[in-house]
């Protein structure tokens, strides 16, 4: 979770991502309506799915 708090946009984005887990791809942040497209575009280069 600490890594998610370092995303552009801060802890609120990290909490939203954690709340909707699991993911099989980064694109699911959009398809599961976790993030809006502008927020996704801002952080997509900072996130990975493991």
N, C-alpha and C positions, 0 to 999 in steps of 0.2 A: 504494500500500500504506500510506503514511503516514496517509491519511484513514481507512482501515479500523482502524488502531491506536487511533483516537480514539473508536471505538464504545463504548457502554456495555458493559463486559465485556472490553474490551481486545484485545490482539493475537491471542489464541488464536481468537477469533471471526473476526477478519480473515483469519488463515491458513486457517481452515476454508472460508471463502467463496472465497478465491483457489484453493484446491485443487480445487474442484468446478466451476470455470468451464467453459464459458460459460453464461449465463442469458439468457432472453428476458423474464423478469418477476421481480419481487421475490418473488412467491409460490413460485417454484422453490426458494427457500431451504428451504422446507418439503417440497415434493414430491420434491426430490433428497436429502432427509434430511441436509441440511447443518447445520441448526439444529433444536433442539427448539422446540415451540410457545411455551413460556415465554420463551426467549431471543429468538425471532422477535418476539413481542409487545413485548418491551423495546426492540428496535432498529429495527423496521419503519419508523418515521418518520424514521430517519437514513440509510436506504439507497435508492439508485435503480439502475436498470439503464440502461446506455448502449450 
